[in-house]
Amino acid sequence: MTGPRTPGPTGYRALLCAGLFVVAMLPGARLRAQDTPDATRPVAQDMPRLTVRSVALSADTIGIGDRFQLQMSIVLAPGSVAFLPDSIVGPGFEPFGPVEWTARTLGDGSTELAVTYPLIAFQVGTVTVPEFEVFAANATEGASTGIAPAGAAVGDFEEFVENVAMLPSARLRPVPPQEVWVASVLILEDQEYGIAPRPAADVAGRNRNWPATALTVLFGMGLFAVSAVTLRDWSASRAAGRRSPPLSPRDAALAALDRLVARGVAEDPRAFFASSSEIARRYVETFDGRWGPAWTSTELMRGLQAREGVGASPGVPGTSPAHSAPLAREMEFAEAVKFGGKRPDAVTAERHVRALRSWIEAAPSGDEQA
């Protein structure tokens, strides 16, 4: 875990000290103005001043991996702007976010800043938040150079570090180091065997335990595969449960005739009438289990007429031999097209299909006849 990029204490301290040294070499009257004011020097309220009133950690004992805060109170003299490091780092802890601050104006015109640095510890034992510096400069000077917005209580720290020579009024104040005790989450037996938490770089970086990482990846892939197969089977079972029930023989025959009409007769009249005859045969075969593809169309019509003659019910359509006569005519016509030289046009084919449809719709199904 890392926070916003900020120069280390040694780096920016050296840079700022060099800048402040340059400032110190300016004409003596500018530096002596802080000690011996006279009529030609700025009055005291115009000089930048920063006071670290208090600094403390949010807890003196925490557990490893716990978050804690460095909190401090800073007072800015009127006409001053502060520059605070974006984050602080050190052995055994890392920033958990950028610096946070709030400001309020005091009765004398000065500004009090409540500053908080969120931190997180990853090392057992005493962890020291090292000394670091905060800075202040003349607010008008900061605004004129563009380093701090006009009227702001806190300016951009990175801009300040890069352009410190442009702020002769800049002054620093050290923040003293603070200590916190980080307790282990391991029991005494674990510590005796040398088990210790590993820093963040060993958990997520190149120093991680690669065998354990490989086993974790393999376990994850296996779990994913099992989940995918289970989800697929569950989806298939749901889809199977939502399937429509199979069509009745009559509905299946009518649907087949619709598809045949959509295909048309122009391309191959012989195939068209062969299909219509086959649709009618399949439907008639459902009336009696003894009838099958081995029967010729003529034999099938004779069997149908004989069956209707035996079970005829006066006044009930489809139960008398007369009802099978239209079907017999259409079947005979289809046979003539299949095996003869007839080549009917589209109008004749449409009439043929309508006759078959009318017969199928009026004829009782095999279950009704039984």
KANORUR-V516863 format. One record per backbone hydrogen bond with DSSP energy under -0.5 kcal/mol. NH is the residue of the N-H (numbers start at 1). CO is the residue of the C=O. Records with the same first field share a line. If there is no record, write none. Layout:
NH->CO + CO
This chain:
12->8
13->9
14->10
15->11
16->12
17->13
18->14
19->15
20->16
21->17
22->18
23->19
24->20
25->21 + 22
26->23
30->27
31->27
32->28
33->29
34->31
35->32
36->32
41->38
46->43
47->43 + 44
51->75
53->51 + 73
54->73
56->71
58->69
62->181
64->183
65->121
66->63
68->119
70->117
71->56 + 69
72->115
73->54
74->113
75->51
76->74 + 111
77->49
80->77
81->137
82->153
83->135
84->155
90->93
93->90
94->120
96->118
97->118
99->86
100->116
102->114
104->112
106->110
109->106
111->76
112->104
113->74 + 111
114->102
115->72 + 113
116->100
117->70
118->116
119->68
120->94
121->66
122->92
123->92
125->182
127->125 + 180
129->127 + 178
130->128
132->175
134->173
135->83
136->171
137->81
139->79
142->138
143->139
144->140
145->141
146->142 + 143
147->142
148->142
152->149
155->82
156->147
160->156
161->157
162->158
163->159
164->161
166->163
167->164
170->167
171->136
173->134
175->132
176->174
178->129
180->127
181->60
182->125 + 180
183->62 + 181
191->187
192->188
193->189
194->191
195->190
202->199
203->199 + 200
204->200
205->201
207->201
208->205
210->208
213->209
214->210
215->211
216->212
217->213
218->214
219->215
220->216
221->217
222->218
223->219
224->220
225->221
226->222
227->223
228->224
229->225
230->226
231->227
232->228
233->229
234->230
235->231
236->232
237->233
238->234
239->235
240->236
241->237
242->238
243->240
252->248
253->249
254->250
255->251
256->252
257->253
258->254
259->255
260->256
261->257
262->258
263->259
264->260
272->268
273->269
274->270
275->271
276->272
277->273
278->274
279->275
280->276
281->277
282->278
283->279
284->280
285->281
286->282 + 283
287->284
288->285
291->288
295->292
300->296
301->297
302->298
303->299
304->300
305->301
306->302
307->303
308->304
309->305
310->306
311->307
316->313
317->315
319->316
323->320
324->320 + 321
325->321 + 322
326->322
327->323
328->324
329->325
330->326
331->327
332->328
333->329
334->330
335->331
336->332
337->333
338->334
339->335
340->336
342->336
349->345
350->346
351->347
352->348
353->349
354->350
355->351
356->352
357->353
358->354
359->355
360->356
361->357
362->358
363->359
369->365
370->366
